[in-house]
C-alpha cells in the first residue's frame, strides 16, 4: 500500500492510468481498481474498476486501463458495496440504562456513522432548527460526516410520544391543525414527515381524522410520511390513510391479513429490529459489544453499563421474555417479507440497545436472521433505502460515489459489512481515523 502525498491516506496512490471505453481520465478523478463489486440492485458480484468524478460514479469497466494520471485505490482482494443508510435514527448520540449518556451531537454522530460505513442517515426527530442548520452547512461543504437527512420534527399529540424528551416538537389535535403543521414544516424541506399515531397507547395520540389529514397534506406536498405505530390496528389505519411507511413492529400477535394489506397498498416497513431485540443482546451476549467496530464507536460508559451487575440483576428475570420477543419480531418481519412488503433498514439509534453506526450492521444481521437473503438485507440498507430518499445509491454509472470497501464477502456472511477496509464518501477516500479523532 502506498501513501498518497497529496492526501496522506494510506492505500491511495498516484498512478498513470487511462480509461479505454470513451472516457478521458482526469487527474482529479478517483479510480478504484481490482475489487469485486457487490451490486444489490442486480444481485451480481462483478470484477470491475470504478471511475469516480465530482462525487459520482461516471463509469465501471473491466480489464486493465492504459496510462494517464489519476488517483487510484487498489481494492484487489476486496469487496465493494454501496454506502449504507440508516433510515431511523435520533442523532444526538447514545444512551443506556441508569441515565447513561454519550452525546456527541449530530455532527459527532455523522462522523461516527461515516467511520462505520454508514454514509447517510435519516433523523426522525431532533432539534428542528439545529437540523436545518446542519443540513445547510453540509450543502455548503462546511460540515463533513455522513449525509444528514431528516424529518426535522415529529408531529404528535400534546403530551404524546416525542414530547417527553424536552425538545420542541409540533403538536396537533385537529385535522386543520395537522394540515397547517405539515404545510408549514414543508417550507423547511424535510426529507420525510414523521407522524406519531398510537391511539391505543397510554400516552396521548392524535385521532384517526387527524392522521388522515396529516398524511393527506404530506402527499399533497410531495413528501413521504413515516408513521410511528404501536398496534396492528394502528397499522390498518395508516394503510387506509395512504401513508408511505410504518416504523416499528407491534408486540401483539400479528393478524394474518396484515402483511398482504401492507404489500398490496405499497406501504413500506422500517422494522427497527435492533430496537426490539438488542437491548437484551447487549446485556446477555457480551460478545455483541466486544466487536472491534462496537468498541470503536461506543463510549466505554455505554458498554460498561450493559455489564453492570445491578443492571443485569434488574433485567435477568425478563431474559426469557426478551428471547420470546426477539423470535416473535423475527417471525413477523419474515411474514412481511414473504408477502412482498418492502423492508428497509433503520435502527432507532439513540435509544437503549442501539449504538449509532454499529447498530445498522446489527440490523442487517437481524434481517438475515429473520429469513431475508443477504442480498435483500443489503438492499434494505443501500439501494432501496436510497430510492426511499430519492437518492441514486448503488455501484453503477450515475450513482452517488459513496462506497464501502470490505475485507470479505457480505453475501457469504452478512457480518462482513463490519470488516471495513475503506470508505469512499461523495467521491473522496475518507480518513476514518480522523473522523473519530475529530472534536465531538
C-alpha positions in Angstrom: 0.0 0.0 0.0 1.4 3.4 -0.9 0.7 6.7 0.9 -0.7 9.4 -1.4 1.4 12.6 -0.7 -1.5 14.8 -1.7 -4.0 13.3 0.8 -1.9 11.4 3.3 -4.4 8.5 3.0 -2.9 5.0 3.1 -4.0 2.9 0.2 -4.3 5.6 -2.4 -1.6 6.0 -5.0 -1.0 8.5 -7.8 -0.7 6.2 -10.8 -0.9 6.8 -14.5 -3.9 5.1 -15.9 -6.4 5.8 -18.7 -10.0 4.6 -19.2 -10.4 2.9 -22.5 -14.1 3.0 -23.2 -14.8 6.5 -24.2 -13.9 8.5 -21.1 -10.9 10.6 -20.5 -9.5 10.1 -17.0 -8.6 13.4 -15.3 -6.0 14.0 -12.7 -8.6 14.8 -10.0 -10.5 11.5 -10.7 -10.5 8.5 -8.3 -10.2 5.1 -9.9 -11.0 2.1 -7.8 -9.4 -1.0 -9.3 -9.3 -4.7 -8.8 -12.3 -5.1 -6.5 -15.3 -7.4 -6.5 -18.3 -5.1 -6.9 -21.3 -6.3 -4.9 -24.5 -4.9 -6.6 -27.7 -5.3 -4.6 -29.7 -3.9 -7.5 -28.9 -6.8 -9.8 -27.7 -9.4 -7.2 -24.4 -9.8 -9.0 -20.8 -9.7 -7.9 -18.6 -8.4 -10.7 -14.9 -7.9 -11.1 -14.9 -4.2 -12.1 -13.0 -1.0 -11.9 -15.0 2.1 -10.8 -14.2 5.6 -12.2 -15.4 8.4 -9.9 -15.6 12.1 -10.7 -17.2 15.0 -8.9 -18.9 12.8 -6.3 -20.4 10.4 -8.8 -19.6 7.1 -10.5 -19.2 8.0 -14.1 -18.3 4.5 -15.4 -17.5 1.0 -14.5 -15.3 -1.2 -16.7 -13.3 -4.4 -16.7 -9.8 -5.0 -17.8 -6.6 -3.1 -17.5 -6.7 0.7 -18.1 -4.0 2.4 -20.2 -1.7 5.1 -18.9 -2.8 8.6 -17.8 -2.5 10.3 -14.4 -5.3 9.7 -11.8 -5.7 8.8 -8.1 -6.0 5.1 -7.8 -7.3 3.0 -4.9 -6.2 -0.6 -5.2 -9.1 -2.8 -4.0 -7.6 -6.1 -5.1 -9.0 -8.9 -3.0 -11.7 -6.7 -1.5 -15.5 -6.4 -1.9 -17.2 -3.1 -2.7 -20.8 -2.3 -1.6 -22.8 0.9 -1.8 -22.7 3.2 1.2 -25.1 2.1 4.0 -28.1 4.2 5.0 -29.9 4.1 8.4 -33.5 5.1 7.9 -34.4 5.7 11.6 -32.0 7.5 14.0 -32.1 10.2 16.6 -28.7 11.7 16.1 -27.9 13.3 19.4 -25.9 10.3 20.4 -26.3 7.1 22.5 -27.9 6.2 25.8 -28.2 3.2 28.1 -29.7 2.2 31.5 -29.2 4.3 34.6 -29.2 7.6 32.7 -26.0 6.8 31.0 -25.4 9.1 28.0 -22.8 9.6 25.3 -24.0 12.6 23.3 -21.5 13.9 20.7 -24.4 15.7 18.9 -25.5 15.3 15.3 -22.2 16.4 13.8 -20.3 13.9 16.0 -22.7 11.1 15.2 -22.3 11.9 11.5 -18.6 11.3 11.9 -19.0 8.1 13.8 -21.6 6.8 11.3 -19.3 7.5 8.4 -16.5 5.6 10.1 -18.9 2.7 10.3 -19.6 2.8 6.5 -23.0 4.5 7.1 -22.7 7.2 4.6 -26.2 8.6 5.3 -28.9 8.5 7.9 -32.5 9.7 8.4 -33.0 11.6 11.6 -36.7 11.1 12.6 -36.9 13.7 15.3 -34.4 16.0 16.9 -33.7 19.7 17.3 -35.6 21.1 14.3 -33.7 24.3 13.9 -30.4 22.7 14.6 -31.0 20.0 11.9 -32.0 22.7 9.4 -28.7 24.5 10.1 -26.6 21.3 9.9 -28.1 20.3 6.6 -27.3 23.8 5.3 -23.7 23.5 6.4 -23.4 20.1 4.7 -24.8 21.5 1.5 -22.2 24.3 1.6 -19.4 21.7 2.3 -18.7 23.2 5.7 -19.7 20.1 7.6 -18.4 16.6 7.0 -19.6 13.2 8.1 -22.4 11.0 6.9 -25.1 12.7 4.8 -27.9 14.0 7.1 -31.5 13.5 6.0 -34.2 14.5 8.4 -37.9 14.8 9.2 -36.8 17.8 11.2 -39.7 17.5 13.6 -42.2 14.9 15.0 -45.9 15.5 14.5 -47.8 14.3 17.6 -50.5 15.0 20.1 -50.0 17.4 23.0 -48.1 15.3 25.7 -47.8 12.5 23.1 -44.8 10.5 22.2 -41.9 12.8 21.2 -42.9 15.5 23.7 -41.3 13.7 26.6 -37.7 14.5 25.6 -37.6 18.2 26.3 -37.1 19.1 22.7 -39.6 21.4 21.0 -41.8 19.5 18.6 -45.0 20.1 16.7 -48.3 19.1 18.2 -51.8 18.9 16.7 -55.3 17.9 17.8 -57.5 18.5 14.8 -57.3 17.8 11.0 -56.9 21.5 10.3 -54.0 21.8 12.7 -52.4 18.7 11.1 -52.7 20.2 7.6 -51.2 23.5 8.8 -48.4 21.8 10.6 -47.4 19.7 7.6 -47.6 22.7 5.2 -45.5 24.9 7.5 -42.9 22.2 8.0 -42.8 21.6 4.3 -41.3 25.1 3.8 -38.2 23.8 5.5 -37.8 21.0 3.1 -37.8 17.9 5.3 -36.9 14.7 3.6 -40.0 13.0 5.1 -42.8 13.8 7.5 -42.7 11.9 10.8 -46.1 11.3 12.5 -46.8 9.5 15.8 -50.1 7.5 15.8 -50.7 5.4 18.9 -54.4 5.7 19.8 -54.3 2.5 22.0 -51.3 3.7 23.9 -51.1 5.0 27.5 -49.8 8.3 26.1 -52.0 10.8 24.2 -52.3 10.3 20.5 -53.8 12.1 17.5 -57.1 10.6 16.3 -57.8 8.9 13.0 -59.2 12.0 11.2 -56.1 14.0 12.2 -53.8 11.2 11.0 -55.6 11.2 7.6 -55.3 15.0 7.4 -51.5 14.9 8.1 -50.8 12.1 5.7 -53.0 13.7 3.0 -51.2 17.0 3.3 -47.8 15.3 3.2 -48.9 13.6 0.0 -50.1 16.9 -1.4 -46.7 18.5 -0.6 -44.9 15.6 -2.3 -43.4 14.4 0.9 -43.2 10.8 2.1 -44.7 10.0 5.5 -43.2 7.7 8.2 -45.7 6.8 10.9 -44.6 5.5 14.3 -47.2 2.8 15.3 -47.6 0.6 18.3 -50.6 -1.7 17.4 -51.7 -3.6 14.3 -55.0 -1.6 14.3 -52.7 1.4 14.0 -51.1 -0.2 11.0 -54.5 -0.7 9.4 -55.4 2.9 9.9 -52.0 4.1 8.5 -52.6 1.9 5.4 -56.0 3.3 4.9 -54.7 6.8 5.3 -52.2 6.3 2.4 -49.0 6.7 4.3 -45.7 5.8 2.8 -44.1 3.8 5.7 -44.6 2.5 9.2 -41.8 2.1 11.6 -41.6 -0.5 14.4 -43.2 -3.9 14.9 -46.1 -4.1 17.3 -45.5 -6.6 20.1 -49.0 -8.1 20.0 -49.9 -11.0 17.8 -50.0 -10.1 14.1 -53.3 -10.7 12.2 -52.7 -12.9 9.2 -54.0 -10.3 6.7 -51.7 -7.5 7.7 -48.7 -8.5 5.5 -50.9 -8.8 2.4 -52.6 -5.4 3.2 -49.3 -3.7 3.5 -47.9 -5.2 0.4 -51.0 -4.6 -1.7 -51.0 -0.9 -0.7 -47.3 -0.5 -1.2 -46.7 0.5 2.4 -43.1 0.2 3.4 -41.9 -1.3 6.8 -38.9 0.1 8.7 -39.0 -2.5 11.5 -36.1 -1.2 13.7 -35.3 -4.8 14.7 -32.3 -3.8 16.8 -34.5 -1.6 19.0 -36.8 -4.6 19.6 -34.1 -7.2 20.1 -30.7 -5.8 21.0 -31.3 -4.4 24.5 -31.2 -8.0 25.7 -28.4 -8.9 23.4 -26.2 -6.1 24.8 -26.7 -7.4 28.3 -26.8 -11.2 27.9 -24.5 -11.7 24.9 -21.3 -9.9 25.9 -19.6 -10.7 22.5 -22.1 -8.3 20.8 -20.4 -5.3 22.3 -16.9 -6.8 22.1 -16.5 -6.4 18.3 -13.8 -4.0 17.1 -16.5 -1.8 15.4 -18.6 -1.6 18.6 -15.6 -0.8 20.7 -14.6 2.0 18.2 -18.0 3.6 18.1 -19.4 3.3 21.7 -18.1 5.2 24.7 -16.8 2.9 27.4 -19.5 4.1 29.8 -22.2 2.8 27.4 -20.6 -0.6 27.1 -19.9 -0.8 30.8 -23.5 -0.1 31.8 -24.7 -3.2 30.0 -22.2 -5.3 32.1 -23.2 -3.5 35.3 -24.2 -6.1 38.0 -27.1 -4.1 39.3 -28.5 -3.6 35.7 -28.1 -7.3 34.9 -29.8 -8.4 38.1 -32.7 -6.0 37.4 -33.4 -7.4 33.9 -32.3 -11.0 34.4 -35.8 -12.2 35.3 -37.0 -10.9 31.9 -34.4 -12.8 29.9 -36.8 -15.4 28.6 -39.5 -12.8 27.8 -36.9 -10.8 25.8 -35.9 -14.0 23.9 -39.5 -14.6 23.0 -39.9 -11.1 21.8 -36.9 -11.5 19.6 -38.3 -14.6 18.0 -41.7 -13.0 17.6 -40.2 -10.0 15.9 -38.1 -12.2 13.5 -41.2 -14.2 12.6 -43.3 -11.1 11.9 -40.7 -9.5 9.7 -40.2 -12.7 7.8 -44.0 -12.9 7.2 -43.9 -9.3 5.9 -41.0 -10.1 3.5 -42.6 -13.3 2.3 -45.8 -11.3 1.5 -43.8 -8.9 -0.7 -43.6 -5.9 1.7 -40.6 -3.7 1.1 -38.4 -3.9 4.2 -36.0 -1.0 4.8 -33.2 -0.8 7.4 -33.5 1.5 10.3 -32.4 1.1 13.9 -33.9 3.9 16.0 -30.4 4.6 17.2 -30.3 6.9 20.2 -32.4 4.5 22.3 -31.4 1.8 24.7 -30.0 -1.3 22.9 -28.6 0.7 20.0 -25.2 2.3 19.1 -25.0 4.9 16.4 -23.3 3.5 13.3 -22.8 0.0 14.7 -26.5 -0.9 15.1 -27.1 -0.7 11.3 -24.7 -3.7 10.9 -26.7 -5.4 13.6 -29.9 -4.6 11.8 -28.6 -6.4 8.7 -27.7 -9.4 10.8 -31.2 -9.4 12.3 -32.8 -9.1 8.8 -30.9 -12.2 7.6 -31.8 -14.0 10.8 -35.4 -13.3 10.1 -35.1 -15.0 6.7 -34.2 -12.3 4.3 -31.4 -13.2 1.9 -28.2 -11.3 2.4 -28.9 -9.6 -0.9 -32.3 -8.3 0.3 -30.8 -7.3 3.6 -28.0 -5.3 1.9 -30.5 -3.7 -0.5 -32.6 -2.7 2.5 -29.7 -0.5 3.7 -28.4 0.6 0.3 -30.2 0.7 -3.0 -33.8 0.5 -1.6 -33.0 2.9 1.2 -31.6 5.3 -1.3 -34.6 5.0 -3.5 -36.8 5.8 -0.5 -34.9 9.0 0.0 -34.9 9.7 -3.8 -31.1 9.3 -4.0 -29.1 7.4 -6.5 -27.4 4.8 -4.4 -25.6 1.9 -5.9 -22.4 0.8 -7.7 -23.2 1.7 -11.3 -22.7 4.7 -13.5 -24.6 7.8 -12.4 -24.9 6.6 -8.8 -23.5 8.6 -6.0 -19.9 7.7 -5.3 -20.4 6.6 -1.7 -19.0 3.2 -1.3 -17.7 0.8 1.4 -14.7 -1.5 0.8 -14.8 -4.7 2.8 -12.3 -7.4 3.7 -14.7 -10.3 2.9 -17.9 -11.2 1.1 -21.1 -9.9 2.7 -23.2 -12.2 0.7 -21.5 -15.3 2.2 -21.6 -13.7 5.7 -23.6 -10.5 6.3 -21.3 -9.9 9.3 -18.6 -9.0 6.8 -20.1 -5.5 6.5 -18.3 -4.8 9.8 -14.9 -5.7 8.3 -14.3 -2.3 6.7 -11.1 -1.6 4.8 -12.0 1.9 3.5 -15.0 4.2 3.0 -15.5 6.5 0.0 -17.9 9.3 0.5 -19.0 11.8 -2.1 -16.2 10.6 -4.3 -13.4 11.1 -1.7 -11.5 8.5 0.2 -12.3 9.0 3.9 -9.8 9.4 6.6 -11.6 7.1 9.0 -9.2 7.5 11.9 -9.5 11.3 11.6 -13.3 11.0 12.0 -13.0 9.5 15.4 -10.3 12.0 16.4 -12.5 15.0 15.4 -13.9 17.1 18.2 -17.4 15.9 19.1 
